[in-house]
Amino acid sequence: MFWLAPFLLFQLQQPLDIPAANPHTTAADIEQGRRLYMGRCAGCHGPTGDGGKGANLASPTLSRAAEDRALYRIIRYGIPDTEMPGSLMDSLELWQTAAFVRSLGRVAVTPVTGNAANGAQIFRTKGACLGCHAMGAEGGRTGPPLAGIGGRRSATHLRAKIENPAADVPHTFRLVTLTTKAGKTLRGIRLNEDTFSIQLRDFSGNPHSVWKDEIAQFSSEKKTNMPAYKGRLTEAELNDLVAYLANEKGAQ
């Protein structure tokens, strides 16, 4: 195991050699970065970077990557405990992809036309969103937390998710059912999973952690308990709810 020490030391030292500013930002670099992005990133972040399974990249400032070096490192190494993986692209390709990602923040953003104040009321009343989602200290935990959601997802993605949530269910929030070898059955939302265990939250809000070698039966469904709001809310109400969520940037 002693061979791990120099390897880990190399990993820690490697970022020191990364330039602070992107050295590859020509029009040709950005175009090549676009090709790389479309093949490797658009599936999660959207073709125009406006978010989806991955974060919204169509922003002038990226909270995790304000400087180019940080963006390079995220593309190269990924983000631990998220679905953002690392990449095997070479250094030039990484910089070119980063250059294209920066260009997404210079694209005009579709304006949000709804009334955010009305949307806040819909969120808490007719939409009943706090029954599943947490907003700061308020709300439930069977759905993803929404504090700062406007900084992570575009208004376009939020609208699509509200209208048809079943179209894209996050891997970590899918419905799972398991039965242990002792005969106990659990059903709820998957929160996390590793090689040896799985964590879920049942519909009463109680967390559970189960060792995989104790599981007799297991199933995962690409389903969500979130209702589709298209038809439940008027067009004006949908616009207002999107405006409220899009303006929820969290702590700045």
N, C-alpha and C positions, 0 to 999 in steps of 0.2 A: 504493500500500500504506500510505500515511501515515494513511489513515482508520482503520486498525486500532488505532492508538495510543489515541485517545479511547474507542473501543469497549471495549478491554481494560481501560482505566482505569475505565470505568463498571462493568464486571463486577467488578473488584476492590473498588470503593467500595460497590457495592450492598448486600453483607451488613451493612455498618455501620448501615444504616437498619432492619434487622430487629430487632424487640423480642426481648429475651432470653426472656420468658415469653409463652406463647400468649394473645392477647387474646380468643379466641373459643372458649370452653369450656363454653357452656351445653348443656343437654340437647338443644335444637334444633340447635345447631352439631354436636354429636356424631352426631346422627341423620342430618344432611345429610352429614357426613363418612363415615358408614357407606355411604350410597348411592354417594358418589363412589368410595370404596374398593372396593366390590363391582364397580363397572364398570371400574375402571382398575388395581387392585392385586391383587385376590383371585386372579386367574389364576396369579400367581407366588407370592404369599405365603400363599395359602390363605384361605378365607372367615373363619376364626377367627384368622388370623395365625400359625398354627403351622408355617409354612414349607413349602417345596416347592422349586420352581426358585429362589425367592427366600428371603431369610433369615427366621428365626423372629422374629416381632414380638410374640408373646405372652409377653413378659418384662417384669418390673417395671423393668429397666434395660436400655437398648439401648446396646451398646458404642460404636457410632458416633454416637449421638445422645443423650447423657445429658441435655442441655438442649434446650429447645423450639426455640431458634434453629437448632441443628445439625440437628434433625429437619426443620424447614422447608426448610433449604438442601438436604438430601438429596432431599426430594420434588421440590423445584423444579429442581435442577441435576443430579440423578443422582449416580452414583459412577463416576469414570473407571476404565477397564479392567475393568469388570464389566458384567453384563447389566442393571444398574439404570439406566433411562433418566431423563432429565429430564422435566418436565411443563410443559404450556402452560396449566395452570389459573391462574385469577387469585388474588390474594393471599388473599382470603376463603376460597376453596375449598381452597387449600393449608393454611391454618390449621385449617379444619374437618376435613380429612383427617388432619392431624397429631393433632387432638384425639381422633379415633376410634382412631387407632393407639395412642395412650397408653392408651385404655380397654381395649385388648386385653391389656395387661399386668396388668390388675386382674381378669381372668377366672381362675377356679380352674383350675389345671393338673392334667391326669390324672396320678395318682401312678405312679411307676415301681416295679414290684414285684420285679424280678429282683435277682440277686446280682452286683454289679459286679465283685467279685474273681474269681468264676467266669467272668464274661463276658470278662475280660482274658485268661484262659487259652484260652477258646474262640477269641477273636480271633487269638491267636498260633498255635494248634494246629489244631483241627478246622476252624475257619473259614478258615484260611490267608489271612487278609485282608492280611497284610503282603506277600504276593506281588505285589499291585497298588497298595496304598495306603500312603502314608507316614504314620507317627505319630511326629512329631518327627524325629529323625535315623535312625529305623528305617524299613525297608520299601521298596516299589517306587514307581514314578512313572507307571504307566500309568493309574491311577485318581486321583480328586481326593484331596488330602491331608486327613487326618482330625484333625489336631491342633486342638483347640478346637471340634470338631464339635457338641458338646452345647450350646454357646453360640449356634450358628447354626441348628440344626435341632431341632425338637421330638421327643420320644420317639415320638409318633404317626407323624411323617414317617419317622423312622429305621426303625421297624418295617416300614412299607410298602415302603421302599426295599430293605431286606434280603430281604423276602419276594418282591417282584416288581420287581427293578431295571429291567427293560425298560419299565415303565410310564411312566417319566419320565427321559429321558436328557438331561443338560445339553448345550446347544449346543456348548460348548467341549470336550466329551469324547466326541464322536461318532466313530465309525469312518470314516475316509476312505481312499480309494485314489486315487493319482494316477500318471500316467505322463508323464515329461518328453519333450520333443521329441528328446532324445538317446537315448530308449529305456529309461531307468531307471524302474522301478516301485517305489513306496513305499506301504506300508500301515501305518496306525497310528492313534493317537488325536490328534485335532485339539486343539492347545493354544491357538492364537491365529490370528487372520486379520485382515488389513486390506485396503485397496484394491489393494495391489501385491504382497503376499506372504502365504504361509501357513506356519505352523509346526506340526509334528507330532512325536510321539514314537513310534518303531517298537516292536515287541513285544520287542525286546532291550534297550529302555531308552535307545536312542540318539536324540538330538534332530536334527531336520532343518528347515531353512528353505529354501523354494523360491520364487523369483520367479514370479508368475502368468503372465508372458509367456513363461516357459519350459515351461509345462504344456500337453501335448497332449490329455490326457484326465483327467477328475476326477469322482469320485462321493463322495457323503456318505450314510451310512446311519444311521438312527435306531436303532442297535443298541448293545449293550454286551457286553463280555466277562465282566461280573460274573454269576456264576450266581445263580439264585433259591434261597434257603436254606429256603424253606418245603418241608418234607419231608426236607431234608438234616439239619436240626437238630430236636431235640425242642422241644416247646412251652416247657419249662423252659429249655433252652439259648437259644432265641430271646429269652426274657425277660431272661436274664442278659446276653446280648450287647448288647441294647438298653440295659440299665442301665449297662453299661460305657461305651458311646458317649455316652449322655445325660449321664453324669457327667464326660465329658472336656471341660472348659471351657477348657483352655489356660492361658496365663499370665494371672493376674488383676491 
